[in-house]
Amino acid sequence: MDEGQPDGRYIPVARLTALDARGRAVVQVGDTRVALVRVDGRLHALADTCPHRGGSLAEGDLDGHLLHCPLHAWPFDVRTGRCPWRPDASVRIYEVRVRGDEILVAASDSVGFP
């Protein structure tokens, strides 16, 4: 997990204790539901809503770095937000930092755009 001081762009969204047994949580960043997903000890943040049918990605199965929508199994790479099955489908991803036990997400500049 990344350690560091927030630089003004990062907002606290949860504590590490908010992650469930699978290493997941859903938080609100502005008007967007964001899924937090821990993979191999690193936290990733991506828009929680699948662009296909609106399923909650946080509820889907994880296979390596691919998080599958629970409605129709569309996979999204938690590192890039891209769907390997459909190059035109993606979800926004957000930079994540951890400070102590606090999870911070970049509120203004997301890394990836749908």
Summary of the structure (lengths in Angstrom):
residues: 114
radius of gyration: 13.1
end to end distance: 24.9
largest distance: 38.7
contacts: 351
relative contact order: 0.24
helix: 5%
strand: 45%
